[in-house]
C-alpha cells in the first residue's frame, strides 16, 4: 500500500471537480457538497473551487441564468425555480436578480403550461381545483394562476 501525497490528492479533487463541470454547470455550494462526499479535505475543496472560479469554469451567476432559462423552458414558475436554486446553494440576491432579468411573462407561461396539460377549460369546481393545484405545483404565483380562470 503506497501513501498518497497531498499533491496527488489535490490533483484528484481537481479532476473530480472538472469531471462534474464537464457534465453540466454547477453552483459553487452544490459542487462543494459533491466533492465533500468524495473527499475529506475541506481546505483542498475550497482551494479547488477558488481555482475553478479564477479560471472562469465555476460561476454562480452563469449557473443561475442557465438554470432559470432551462426551467422556464420546462414550464416551471418563479416560486419553484427560486426554491430549487436555493436548494442548490445559490444566494437569495442572485436568485432574485436572475428572475428579474429573465424577462418572462409568467402569466403567459402559466397559460401555455395549462394548455399543454389540459385540453379544455374546467367545467366544474373539482376540475378547476385540479388545474389550480397543477399550476401551484409548477411554482406559479396566485396572481399568475387566477388570471387563467378569469379569461
HELIX and SHEET records of a PDB file:
HELIX    1   1 UNK A    6  UNK A   23  1                                  18    
HELIX    2   2 UNK A   28  UNK A   38  1                                  11    
HELIX    3   3 UNK A   42  UNK A   55  1                                  14    
HELIX    4   4 UNK A   60  UNK A   73  1                                  14    
HELIX    5   5 UNK A   78  UNK A   87  1                                  10    
HELIX    6   6 UNK A   92  UNK A  101  1                                  10    
HELIX    7   7 UNK A  106  UNK A  117  1                                  12    
HELIX    8   8 UNK A  125  UNK A  138  1                                  14    
HELIX    9   9 UNK A  142  UNK A  146  1                                   5    
HELIX   10  10 UNK A  147  UNK A  149  5                                   3    
END                                                                             
